[in-house]
């Protein structure tokens, strides 16, 4: 399924694809949301989760130019040491 077809699906159908088949990669914070990155086959998806309401608001194909934001390398400790 290509990203445009995926985007047309209702939220529950998106979840039925991503959660049982996806590999959790990492999460970042954005405003009031936790953005969780999942990989399904060769596609990446962002799950927009609000921890306060405990609801998933959206599951969308990840924008490839933003994938670096999910890097597991924490540079903060390295910057403090220098």
N, C-alpha and C positions, 0 to 999 in steps of 0.2 A: 504494500500500500504506500503510495507516495504521500508527502506531507500535505498537499492540498486536499486529498481525499480524507486524510486523517482529521484535518481541521473541521471538516463538515460533519463529523460524527458527534452525537450527543456525549456529554461528559461521562455518563456511565459506560458507554461503549469504549471510549478512550481508555478508561480505567481497566476494562476487561482485557484490553490489549497490553497495556503497559505493566500493570502490577504482577500478573502471573508469569509473564514472559520476559520482563525486563530485569536488568542487572542494575542495582542502585550504585551510583558512582560517587556522588558527594552532594553536599547542600551548601547554599549560601543564603544570607539574609538580604531581603530587599523590601524596604518599608515595613509593612506589617506582615509580610509573607516570608515563609521559608520556601526557597526555590530548590527543589530536589531534582537532580539530574539522573535520568535513567537511560540505559542503552538497550534497545531491542534490535537484535541483528546488527545492521549497519546504521541504524537511525538513532538519534538522541532526542529525548523529550524532557521538557521542564514541567514539573508538577508544582503548581502554585497552591501552597498550603498555608492556611491561616491558623497558627497554633492557638490563638485566643478563642476563635469560634470552633476550632477542630474540624474545619471543613476544607475540602479541596475545591478551589474556585475555578481552576482550569488545568488542562493538560495540553501542552502545545509543543509542536516540533521546535527543538532548540535552534537558535540562530548560531551557525558555526563560528561566526566572528566573536561570539560571547563565551565560547567553551573554555577559554583560558581563565575565566573568572572562577571556574570550579577546580582549579589546580589545587592539589593537596599540599603543595609546598607553602609553608607559612614563613614569609620573609621577615615578619616583625621581629622575631628573636635575633635573626642575623643582623638586622639594621640596628638594634639596640647594642649589640656587641661591638660595633665599629665606632 
